[in-house]
Amino acid sequence: MSTAWQLHQGDAFTILPTLTEPVDAVICDPPYNSGGRTNAERRAQGARDKYVSGDAQHAFPDFDGDTRDQRGYTYWLGQILAASYARTRPGGAALVFTDWAQLPATSDALQAAGFTWRGVIPWRKPISRPVKDGFRRECEYVLWGSRGDPLRHAPTIYLPGWLEGSQPRGKARVHITQKPESIMRQLVQIAPVGGLVLDPCAGSCTTGVAALAEGRRFVGIEGSPAYATTGRERLAAAA
């Protein structure tokens, strides 16, 4: 295993307590658990049903954990973030992705875990689906929190208050809900150079690829064996 990165395949609740080195930032893109007006609809839809168009030309693996109701989602995410908080050094940051429907639940989970909520960073996606007779849903959000007072960087850094970039397309896309590397490279700068970034919902490890590109180290946890394999391949190539 590289000293610059580690990726654990398995359950985050089991693996997080075993991590020993304090982390400088938790950057997490959890399953949003949005969609479905009723519990029956939510249980009937897998991640591919929600996030992949019927005419899509790819066949990325599905993933579990996207069928919770809002109370279940808030409790689950709060527990994940609380375990991550325990691994975070004082001053360390938490950055958690969410959509408009789960923004209140995500803010509750972030604060219940112990992080001080610092703000919301909008992420605009230029390539997004239109909404008939309404407003295009072209924004998701990153909630920013910290463990106590935020780390003071030397030299001081000034990060953007909004982000813009569309999901990777073509051969660059390897995950159903993959985030743009350009976005993640901005976010990982919340950790100091040489610092350790934790992603407990690592997916295809775009967070880790971005961390390595920006001179940070990475530790991730991914439940899906298929995506863990993809993540390791990407991290090895990036390192």
Buried (B, 14 or more C-beta within 10 A) or exposed (E): EBEBBBBBBEEBEEBBEEBEEBBBBBBBBBBBBBBBEEEEEBEEBBBBEBBBEEEEEEEBBBBEBBBBEBEBBBBBBBBBBBBBBBBBBEBBBBBBBBBEBBBEBBBBBBBBBBBBBBEBBEBEBEEBEEEEEEEEBBBBBBBBBBBEEBBEBEEEEEEEEEBBBBBBEEEEBBBBBBBBBEBBBBBBBBBBEEBBBBBBBBBBBBBBBBBBBBBBBBBBBBBBEBBBBBBBEBBEEBB
